[in-house]
Amino acid sequence: MIDQALQLLKSHNYKITKQRRTMLEYLSGFRENYVNVTKIDEHMRELFPGISHDTVYRNIREFAEIGILETKSRPNGTCVKYQCDFNQMHHHHFVCRKCGRVQEIKICPLDFQKQLPGCVIEDHRFELTGLCSECAGTERNFK
């Protein structure tokens, strides 16, 4: 489950520590939902009482920088989720506003290069929000 993330850490010259492995195991449970970074911090500090907030947040930031985590800013703080697809790092999401489930969109509908000649686009994010099929069905049943 976390083998690809461990390989990615190794390829970026990070040591595989017990704390990093434990954090990856925990985060791998968040492939379809975002989790607030404070919840990750609380979980890690329960398991490793001596671990500092700085260490937890630094690892989250480093995991995001090398593509293990995907980040999202929300009014109540930064949230992250485990990478959907390590073989296709560039992708977009549909996020259900009711249950929070995240679905991957593999096709990129954006082509800015024609509108920005001479510019080098390094990254972009595209996200759709609405109701997933389950939540949409539930809402239809209550109307």
Secondary structure by P-SEA (a helix, b strand, c coil): caaaaaaaaaaacccccaaaaaaaaaacccccbbbbaaaaaaaaaaacccccaaaaaaaaaaaaaaccbbbbbccccbbbbccccccccccccccccccbbbbbbcccccccccccccccccbbbbbbbcccaaaaaaaaaac
